[in-house]
Structures are given as structure tokens and as C-alpha cells.
Amino acid sequence: MLQDGKVYLGTSFMTDKDGTQSSQGEYLDLALANRHGLITGATGTGKTVSLQILTEGFSNAGVPVFCADVKGDLSGLAAKGDPKDFLFKRAEQIGLDDDYAFAAVPTIFWDLFGEQGHPVRTTISDMGPLLLSRLLGLNDTQEGILNIAFKLADDEGLLLLDLKDLRALLVNMEERRKELSAAYGNISTTSIGAIQRDLLVLEQQGADQFFGETALDILDMMRTTRDGRGVVSILAADKLMQSPRLYATFLLWLLSELFEELPEVGDRDKPRLVFFFDEAHLLFEDAPKILVDKVEQVVKLIRSKGVGVYFVTQNPLDVPDDVLSQLGNRVQHALRAYTPRDQKAVKVAADTFRPNPGLDTRQVIMELGVGEALVSTLMKKGVPSMVQRTLIRPPSSRIGPLSVAEREAIINESPILGVYDKVVDRESAYEVLLKRAEDKARREEMQREEEDRQREETGRMKKGRTGFTLPDFDRDDRPTTKARRSTGTRRSSRQTVAEAALKSAARSVASSLGRALVRGILGSLKSGR
């Protein structure tokens, strides 16, 4: 049943007009796996097992995989499966009994919060204003202010690494509001305040652990083992799902990083990476059209980087039509048609398959049992196969989660142990702006001391000429308060030739750094920065 260059999904059974029954294996061609795919179905119909057997197949073929573990079940991929009667029975049903064996897949665990895996971090600058605006739920005006903040940081060479850097920059923008409004456009105090409040909410949700360094190197999610198997990166997402917008934005950022960092590779015999986007409806829910358009653009173009993207969701209506049309490999589990929307979903799912004269696709979708699915994959030249009712193969890895001890043992043997576990806090916008504020306060203090010294000196000179201190009403030889202030201001604002040269050089460096910063399709920094 197993074939080189293909991932075995299960077996379909057909009955001819004369009553003769036949069967055929259903496969996913690795050469066409980067044409993306969709796994849909109601809760409890077998989506997780389908994701599991696809992951096993890709890994065994030497393709690295990334997937988010929303319920904790996918952690079982890292352990050898447990012999169960129903697994052997399914293997026998589909003719896999001779090739069926239990085995674990090589796994690296990740966790944004660093609790159930290696920490995943990125910087504020890397995420960019578009995705950060989506994460914060900003309106158009507030998004405009955030874009100004990023432009200002780029122009002045300020590194935005974590949330405190962005907060410090917003405070600085508020203090320089009139000056910056002339150069960048109107900066509203109200909008800055709204962004600061949203940052506080984001921090309370744990996002401060996501922003910072050491930032993720995307190549660490594209590893293979010495024996040629693809390493599976599993993101612990059970806690992350409590902040669904953070979850969706993180996965979209990761997809954006893959798009920006990987070179064009054209057609390959297998993908460089397969990316599973579970709970995909969260990506498109309440998303502005500009973001949906850019997601569609990334999905279209990323296959040329050798990356296959597979959306996993309950309902095909969760995915916009323009994105849905890009998903050529389909695994459709059962849907229930209890409401008008459910009935529409069944119709949409049925209509997206290549028709099979021997199947009433719309009726079969509602009759599928657990572990059954309608399967259609791309064949040569990208033509979809006729949809077939398929018994999905049993997984070789464990069905269900690992224990805490098992997970910790795998983490401690990880090839990236110690790489991301330590937080690095180098000099960035927060420290630079703090130093600027301290220098400004020091200059103001020196100016006040100079003015006091001048007043004392003037008083001593007058006392020396008259033998006594002039009364307040005698102002002939005494500079006015306004004149003294003017003199002090002029004196404090003078700069030496060296100071002028230093400031000019600093502006030049900041300007050249700003020009070197290039942002990609979703606003994240591109390589070469």
C-alpha cells in the first residue's frame, strides 16, 4: 500500500454496476503537496487523526512539519503508538496490515510562554505595523499612528525589540507631538493613549513573553534528522487559545517569516516545509479586507518557496473563497446540517470537489462516520482527482497526549536546548530614549545652575562697585530677568564644531539605517536588514 513519493491517506471502496466491489489507495503526491490543502469536519469526526497521519507521512518522507496543538492531542506524535484492537482492525480493513507498525516521529516542542516547550520570540520591529495593528485591534486612525511610530523608529535607528521599547517610543512621540506632526502628519494624543491601553491588555495576556530576544530563527523549524526524517515542530497552543487574536496573529507572522526569509525554489519533488494552520477561522474572523487580501497573496506565492499550507477548520465557510480556491488537496470529514448555515456549508463543501458519478457527495458528507472522509488530491498537472469516500488509515504514533514527564524528557534531549531559553535584553529604543531623557534633564539642571551662578556673579560685581547691594528698584546696571533668561538660553544652546559634527554623523547613520530597513508583504522585516 505504501508508495515512494506519496503519502498514503487511506483506502476507498467502490461498487460497480454489476455489484463487484473494488478498492484503491488514496494518496497525496509529495510533488504537489505545496499546492496547499484543507481539512474540515465537525467536532469529533476525525480531523486530528487526519492531521496526524499526514504529519507522519510528511516526516517519513523527509519533510519538516509545523503544527499548532490546540487540544494537546498532537503531542502523541512524539511517542510510539499503543497497540489497540480498533487500530489493527482498521489496518486490516484497508489492506495495510502487512505494512502497519508503530513508531514515533522526531519532535521539537515550542511554546510562546515557555512552559511546555522552547520559548518562541520575535521582536516588535520584525512583526511590523500591519500585523501588530491586527493583534491590538486598532482602528484606521490608530493604525496610522502606529505606522508613524515604526517610521520614526526606522528613521532614527531605534530598535523596537519588546513592548517596553514601543511604550517608550509612544511616550517620546507624545512629548514631541508638535515637532513630529509637521514631519509625519497629525499625531493624536487620544490615539496614542488608546494604543498604550491596548498594549497593557496585550501584556496582561502574556504577549510580553513573545516579544523580545533571542528571536526565532525560522530554520530551526525546518530540521531533518540524520536518517533523513523531517522534524515535526509542535506549538503548545492550549493556553495560547485563550487569546485567540494572539494565536492567529502569531501563526500569520510565522507564515509571513517563511515567505520573506525563504528563497524561490520552483517545483520540487517534495515540499521544504508543511505548515498546518489549525482553527483557521480565527485568522479570518473580523479581519480587515486588506489583511485578508495579503493572506491570499501570501498563500498564492509561498508555494514557490517550497512551503505547503494546510488549513484545518470545522466549516469550509470559515475560509474566504479566494483562499479556498488555492487549496487543491482536500480531506472532508462529516458535517451536520441542522441549520441553514450548516446546509450551506454542506453545499459549499460538496460543490468544491470534482464530481464522482458514483457518489451523491452532498448526501455522503452528512453520512460519514468517525474516521471516514471524502478525499480529493491533486494528480499530475495539478488536476484534482474524483472525490472518493475513504477509510482513513490508523496512525503509527500515539493517539492522545504525552504525560508531563514524557514531554520534559523530549525537551531535554532537543537539538536546540538552551538556544532560546535565555532572555536577552540588549540596548534598544527604551534604553536610548531613557538616556536621552536623562541627558535632557541633566542639561536643564546645568542651565539652571549656570543662571544661578550668573546672578550671584552679577550681585557680587555690583556690591564691589557701591559697597552695598543695589536695591531692587535700581535697574541701571542690572540685566532684566528676561535678558538673563535670554542670555542663559543662548549660551546653553551653543555647540562646538565637534558636537555639530557628531550630531550630523548620528543623523546620517540613522537615515542610512532607515533606508536599509525593508519591510515585506505583511510588514515584517525582510532578510538583509
Buried (B, 14 or more C-beta within 10 A) or exposed (E): BBEEEBBBBBBBBBEEEEEEEEEEBBBBBBBBBBBBBBBBBBEEBBBBBBBBBBBBBBBBBBBBBBBBBBEBBBBBBBBBBEEEEEBBEBBEBBBBEEEBEBBBBBBBBBBBBBEBBBBBBBBBBBBBBBBBBBBBEBEEEBBBBBBBBBBBBBBBBBBBBBBBBBBBBBBBBBEEBEEBBEEBEEBBEEBBEBBBEBBEEBBEBBBBBBBBBEBBEBEBBBBBBEEEBBBBBBBBBBBBBEBBBBBBBBBBBBBBBBBBBBEEBEEEEBBBBBBBBBBBBBBBEEBBEEBBEBBBBBBBEBBBBBBBBBBBBBBBBBBBEBBBEBBBBBBBBBBBBEEEEBBBBBBBBBEBBEEBEEBEBBEBBBEBEEBBBBBBBBBEEEEBBBBBBBBBBBBBBBBBBBEEEBBEEBBEEBEBEEBBEEEEEEEBBBBBBEEEBEEEEEEEEEBEEBBEEBBEEBEEEBEEEEEEEBEEEEEEEBBEEEEBEEBBEEEBEEEEEEEEEEEEEEEEEBBEBBEEBEBBBBBBBBEEE
